[in-house]
Amino acid sequence: MNTRRLTTIAMLTAIYVVLSIMTPVKVANFKFTFEAFPILVAGMLLGPVDGLITGTLGSFIYQLFFSGYGITATTPLWILPHAVSGLLTGLLARTFSFDLDFKKIMLISSLSAVTVTALNILALYVDSKMYGYYSPALVFGNIAVKIAVGIILALIYSGVMPRLLSYLKKQTGR
């Protein structure tokens, strides 16, 4: 891994953490953020390993310092959604030979959003069972809203990403 690539991953990870902290909407277990954006950029620009690293490190730093929970028995479950998202995004981008247009980015972003939602629900379910606050309404009550918001964000990302990726490819020499 060269210095430019390492620096790009570090910057995308830092952007992820900042976007995670700057949550415009947070109600109970629902959080609307743009935190997935740098993970998608890492996967679509650099590939699956770099997407995985960005998602894992960004989630870990957020969980450790900013979530309010620190390290618990379920911390790996809360890190998993964005780690898998970075890996999945990179694998799908590689499948398309990193030749990504609006439709392909929409597909990748939507699949990532649904995956993150499913894994977050799993993490919430396990966490709530382990720590004794389980309620079906809390865990499963807003699945449709979470998926709808994920698709809306995927649309936004798909509108911005083609030009951004083109620019970043020129800057990073890819």
Steps between C-alpha positions, in 0.01 A plus 500: 500500500651832399491830688236656273262207548557492876439875522180467295370228734591709805322806362188303405499339846525842666217632281289198602556577869413869456184415303402246768532763770312765302170313501227731372218273626516253788185358659514193727676233292466687170789709371503693171856583394724513196760281673479230231625739231877469567467121530329486162771724353773275642340184361414647161833678456752269667334160528368252757796489740521878525122527538515241778784685674322836476172358633666303779733774624239774468239300692754396762615857564140622516397220737803549723497877535166645390216247535476543875537125556873437455602136475236244596436135419294605196741760358610264220134466397467879473821521294397217267234683288732765357792258472286267288366799307854603400588145399176450304531836326855424392413150379206628294707788358769251402233280337418799279874559439463831688310636198211647698210707369187624677315166476791291625570741785130498588503120510816486711384777737156340543643156572740658746217689674286187534799300628589767758136519612472122539828473691412797723168336585686179583743694720211679674316171553804326654595808704146543633476132597843503669437818694131445578323779313345294219172617354367391158390858432847634578687242294264444206257795513661728245654260247300645209609854586865393527489327161321795339758745637778269378355504149460880509864534606600257223328732250688799638832312492430382145448856386829622647725198470568471122662844476674465835647161408617635165675789673652281771628247247691778327640624831603156627635379170253211466 
